[in-house]
Amino acid sequence: MKMLLLGALLGLLIAFPPLLALVLAAAVAILAKPVAVAFGLGLAAQPVISRRVRRWTS
């Protein structure tokens, strides 16, 4: 699913080059907020953490 979203984003950026400025502005706005970055990292790490905890308990 992540690869499909990434492919769609890259396809849009190739089809509409001015969108690159909007995407970069949105990325900078999100990365400027530490809470949003921590939330995103938590979402990305959650599957790995849950697999490790499952191994500890079984």
Secondary structure, DSSP 4 states (H G I P E B T S, - for coil): -HHHHHHHHHHHHHH-TTHHHHHHHHHHHHHT-HHHHHHHHHHHHHHHHHHHHHHHH-
